[in-house]
């Protein structure tokens, strides 16, 4: 990988050292996001199992609405576009509900 303060060759042009450092930071953050999402989905997997055991529905619209409102507020405080935050959490929640439905269908208690 690139040494700090050096420039990196890309084809026939040289990428400035600051851009290389920024991109490395972005790559590190992307890695952290993936690891965080993996941990989140491990937890929501167990939530889905509990919901199936307790015969609860896979989706909880009231909680989802509270989560969207909470994350929009956090986004605003963090100077992140709240529309983007809402789209992101809706995408994640839809995937979680999909997993919960699959777990419920496989649950022998049903």
Beta strands, then each sheet from edge to edge (+ up, - down):
strand 1: 8-10
strand 2: 13-15
sheet 1: 1+ 2-
end
